[in-house]
C-alpha cells in the first residue's frame, strides 16, 4: 500500500511539473518607445557604447510596427555611417540621420499657437 501511495504522489508531482512547464511562457524583451528614444539620445550624445547600440537595434519590435520600421531604418544608418569609435559610434551624417529618427518618435506639440499666451 505504501508503494502505491508513493507512486501516486510521485506521478502527481511530475504531472504538476510538466503542466507548469507547458503553461509557462518564455520571457520576452519588449522595448517601448520611451526606452528607444533614450537609447537614441545616448547614441547621439556619445554616451552609448557598442553594447547599448546592439541592444537598441538587435531585437525585433513585433509589438509596435512603427518602432520596428524605425529600428530597421537605424540598421540602414548603421550600415552606411557606423564607425564604432569612442565616444561617438557614428559619423556626423549618421548622427544627424539618427536625430531625424528620434524626432519621429517625439510627441508633436500641435496645441501651440501664436495667438495664445
Secondary structure, DSSP 8 states (H G I E B T S, - for coil): -HHHHHHHHHHHHHHHHHHHHHH---------HHHHHHHHHHHHTT---HHHHHHHHHS--TT-HHHHHHHHHHHHHHHHHB---SS-SB-HHHHHHHHHHHHHHS---TT--TT--
